Amino acid sequence: MRKKILLAFILVFALTLRLKFFIGLNWSDDVNYVYLADQILKGKYKPSYMLSLRLMMIYPLALFFKIFGVSNLSATLYPLLTSLAEIIVVYAIGKLLFNDEVALTSAFILSIFPLHVIYATWIMPDVPLAFFLAFSVLLFLLAEKRNSKLLMLMSGMLGGMAYLLKLSGLMIFIFYFLIFLFKTFRRRKVELKYSLIFLGLFIILLAEGIFYYKMTGDFMLRYHRGFLYFSKKERLKHEFQTRFDFYPKVMFNLDNSYRFMFTNPYTYFGFFYFIVIISIIYFLKKKERKTMFPIAWFLIMFFYLQFGSMSFKEYIPMHRLTRHLTVLSAPSIILVSRFLQEKKLKRISIFILTLLTLNFLYYIENIHYLQTGQVKDVLLIFDYLKEMPEKTIYSDPGTNGHLMFYFKFERNNLFRPISSLKCGEVRDSYVIVNATRAWVELKPLIESIPSCVRNPPENWKKVKVIKSDFLEYPFNLFDPVIYYVE
């Protein structure tokens, strides 16, 4: 009972922390997800482009919109709830593999883990993905312990649901396949129960294919639009981050000269992954059998993120972003928690955990400032426009997407992409420029800007200059401007 009470306190603390450092709609794929969820509710959704195929992201969002209406809070309930649920799952895995102390330490570290705190209220699939993968692993372990075919099947289905969030969810089946090979080699016999994992995946794939066939007539739509999206080499020039040193530098908080950045306020990890590496080396040397499972889980997932391919036909390195590392959190945290329980470390483990906690809380504060500051300009734009008469609005897709959401998708007909603006023909409209960092960083947008936007004619009246107190690069380079064209 005492352990359950402590877990409940950790969950309450985790929820408080996530609400305090609330993010909401930000500058990423989240703008697409909320729009697609609204399209589902309006009966206008049709799967076509890559983000529209992430069914386990957009349908839960649509459900929460249906129940609670469109708002930042309702939009973040899905990642928030899965974030809290993963804490319970990590606790359960820690207890199953080791003991209550490891379980509680794992739950606590995940509750304060900056990457998970920030993305728990950011409308993105990364935290739900991490939850479904960890839940799949938990059911796999339970299936092994209880020799349950049903749990083995459910483990595969949960992995399939992770795939419906992002294609990278399939990574877990590489892990399961290698376990199958290892146990077959070790026991010198094939155990067919492991095929149930892949049967679970097949059930999800079949259901997905039938859904797409009914919607579009293309059973293989996920392959034709999803897989092939990532296998186009031309996207490497302006969209995909594929540098092999990206993850090592991010995970170990290194600068371009591979030196540790003691004063970097915007790291999600600090020195955490140094402890992970020390833990792996320690337990491999010690040959502690129970730790081999989280070590293999972590290493297999990491090596695919680091060296895997986005194409079946040729080698195209994986797209890399810091948030993609959420899937590594569960195994690495469980491993570190076990390491901190070593008798040899009893005197310093509390110190390490305290230092880690203080660092994490410091990082969360700074990263929260960085992320929420990026939307201040567009929120000020919304505050101005909501008090003005309804007019056609031209701006970049990101700004338009934010404003549609803030208007609860009730004024979608007013918004036009800036690239469609025809100089000399636009009338009685607002034109918003420099509203996001895309105006200085996104080459396709910059190339699509009409000439009159760069040099506004005399009939374009500057009605509002937006100034916020957020001065991080590149937002300190410009102030958004709202023009009214008579």
Sequence and secondary structure as in RCSB ss.txt:
>XXXX:A:sequence
MRKKILLAFILVFALTLRLKFFIGLNWSDDVNYVYLADQILKGKYKPSYMLSLRLMMIYPLALFFKIFGVSNLSA
TLYPLLTSLAEIIVVYAIGKLLFNDEVALTSAFILSIFPLHVIYATWIMPDVPLAFFLAFSVLLFLLAEKRNSKL
LMLMSGMLGGMAYLLKLSGLMIFIFYFLIFLFKTFRRRKVELKYSLIFLGLFIILLAEGIFYYKMTGDFMLRYHR
GFLYFSKKERLKHEFQTRFDFYPKVMFNLDNSYRFMFTNPYTYFGFFYFIVIISIIYFLKKKERKTMFPIAWFLI
MFFYLQFGSMSFKEYIPMHRLTRHLTVLSAPSIILVSRFLQEKKLKRISIFILTLLTLNFLYYIENIHYLQTGQV
KDVLLIFDYLKEMPEKTIYSDPGTNGHLMFYFKFERNNLFRPISSLKCGEVRDSYVIVNATRAWVELKPLIESIP
SCVRNPPENWKKVKVIKSDFLEYPFNLFDPVIYYVE
>XXXX:A:secstr
 HHHHHHHHHHHHHHHHHHHT   S SSTHHHHHHHHHHHHTT     SGGGG HHHHHHHHHHHHHH SSHHHH
HHHHHHHHHHHHHHHHHHHHHHT HHHHHHHHHHHHH HHHHHHTTSS SHHHHHHHHHHHHHHHHHHHHHT HH
HHHHHHHHHHHHHHH GGGGHHHHHHHHHHHHHHHHHTS  GGGHHHHHHHHHHHHHHHHHHHHHHS TTHIIII
IIHHHT GGGGGTT    TTHHHHHHTTB TTS B TT TT SSTTHHHHHHHHHHHHHHHT GGGHHHHHHHHH
HHHHHHH BS SSS  B    GGGGGGGHHHHHHHHHHHHT GGGHHHHHHHHHHHHHHHHHHHHHHHHHHHHTT
HHHHHHHHHHTTS   EEEE HHHHHHHHHHTTTS GGGEEEGGG  TTT  SEEEEES STHHHH HHHHHH  
HHHHS  TTEEEEEE   S   TTGGG   EEEEE 
